[in-house]
Amino acid sequence: MTRTTSRPARYALLGTGGRAQLYLDALTGPYASVAELVAWGDTNAGRLDWNERRLAQAGYPAPERIDLGAVTAYVARAGIDRVIVTAPDHAHADLVVAALHGGADVVVEKPLTTDAEGVRRIAEAVEATGRDVVTTFNYRYSPRNAALKEVVARGDIGEVTSVHFEWLLDTSHGADYFRRWHRLKESSGGLLVHKSSHHFDLVNWWLADLPTRVYASGGLRFYGDVNAARRGLGPRPARGTHDGAHLDPFALDLREHELLRGLYHEQEAYDGYLRDQDVFSAGIDIEDNLSVIVDYARGATMTYALNAHAPWEGYTVAINGTRGRAELSVVERGAVESRAAHRPVDPSAQADAAGGDGLRPVGERLLVQVHFGAAREIAVPQAMGGHGGADDALLRDLFLGVGSDGDGDGDDLGRAASWLDGVRALAVGVAGNASLAGGGPVVVSDLPFGSARGAFGVEPADVPADVPGYPATAR
């Protein structure tokens, strides 16, 4: 966002649920001098009331309320500079397009949208308005992921030939996607879109490359009523908020969590949305086990796996190259212990949610081993805050500008993501969903993305110049 005045930028926030709290804290806290929260909107009036009381307790005035069906007119009339979209995924395209046509730049939580039609509409709006869209991929800012990026970019392992990436979501965090709106593919795009877009963006960024072909396989094999019946679980309450919830490790009692109680349980009368549906109930149509093969423009292939019911949470990525191999192993929560069973939080975002023991301690390790040599460990800088300090670094770039940390290197790793990065990450998930439906591989450039198809090239010479780290000689 380019600004020509010294006044604080005027912001609007669309969607005031759980993820929005990160931005509310930033707008009313450390960045209040440069960013003014002018307005907000939500489909649930009670949720706005609750957030309004929260801001009042902090001495912050209540923003004006926006009708989400009239975003374009409001943004234009109120002179909003930037709109932050933290609404459910299926609403992203409508809200991003409306904000752009109102004359604002947009910050949108990942995923950019949920399907090819949403991408096409956003691309048309970007072209028509000339406004800017930023997709927030905070994992790029995590020191461990940045360290792996540096290893690959320096050429320590040579030219990349293949990637193996496995991500485990445990029975606390992973189960939570099957309680809420994410359990419906029409709302979230499934885990390949909602969750894995983070992971696909990391690989695109690590390799400075573009996905070209995707094959996916998977299914709903643990959660849902059919799987529960097959394992003989028997009848279960339709939701987790009940007096016996503490005896069920898969139940979520919203009354036990101040934030969830205020944002969701106390606001059910307004829209009927239930945040605590049983993970073994009927109606779930997303997958909980997924395997994907992705080909890249420069010749590498990735094998990717996601499991949403693991006993521990973390990820392992191995990148093979012509000179050697880099391995990053991360344990974000070593075990789901009884005291943590009812805390459906991302352990990387909230460090005190981590559990485990000496056999699987929380931590990270980056190893590099070249051919004919011993392995060496790469030190990973430690940072405080959500996602290992990634959230704070992302917010600094968003509100103060890229390179505002004062270290003099700007953004030499290309951590700041554009909306085209959002398209490139989303494309793997959209192609994966198409592959799941059709049973065969899907060529990414064949996706009906409209003018956004220009974000991809089947041959290395077609790689756009804005892909950070891509060798100029390969274009």
Salt bridges, closest charged atoms under 4 A:
ASP25 OD1 - ARG54 NH2 2.15
ASP42 OD1 - ARG47 NH1 3.03
ASP49 OD1 - ARG65 NH2 2.49
GLU52 OE1 - ARG65 NH2 3.27
ASP81 OD2 - ARG7 NH1 2.81
ASP89 OD1 - HIS92 NE2 3.93
ASP89 OD2 - HIS194 ND1 2.62
ASP94 OD1 - ARG121 NH1 2.74
ASP105 OD1 - ARG131 NE 3.26
GLU109 OE1 - ARG19 NE 2.94
GLU117 OE2 - ARG120 NH2 2.42
GLU124 OE2 - ARG120 NH1 2.55
ASP156 OD2 - ARG154 NH2 2.73
ASP156 OD2 - ARG376 NH2 3.41
ASP170 OD2 - ARG333 NE 2.73
ASP176 OD1 - ARG179 NH1 2.83
ASP176 OD2 - ARG180 NE 3.25
ASP176 OD2 - ARG275 NH2 2.64
ASP201 OD1 - ARG140 NH2 2.76
ASP243 OD1 - ARG255 NH2 3.38
ASP248 OD2 - ARG236 NH2 2.63
ASP253 OD2 - ARG255 NH2 2.87
GLU266 OE2 - ARG261 NE 3.64
GLU268 OE2 - ARG239 NH2 2.48
ASP276 OD2 - ARG239 NE 2.97
ASP278 OD1 - ARG236 NE 2.99
GLU287 OE2 - LYS185 NZ 2.64
ASP295 OD2 - ARG213 NH2 2.84
GLU313 OE2 - HIS173 ND1 2.59
GLU327 OE2 - ARG325 NE 2.51
GLU332 OE2 - ARG144 NH2 2.71
GLU337 OE1 - ARG339 NH2 2.91
ASP346 OD2 - HIS387 NE2 3.39
ASP352 OD1 - ARG343 NH2 3.49
GLU364 OE1 - ARG144 NH1 3.06
GLU377 OE1 - ARG365 NE 3.55
ASP391 OD1 - ARG19 NH2 3.98
ASP391 OD2 - HIS387 ND1 3.11
ASP411 OD1 - ARG415 NE 3.83
ASP421 OD1 - ARG140 NH2 3.54
ASP421 OD1 - ARG424 NH1 3.46
ASP466 OD1 - ARG424 NH2 3.32
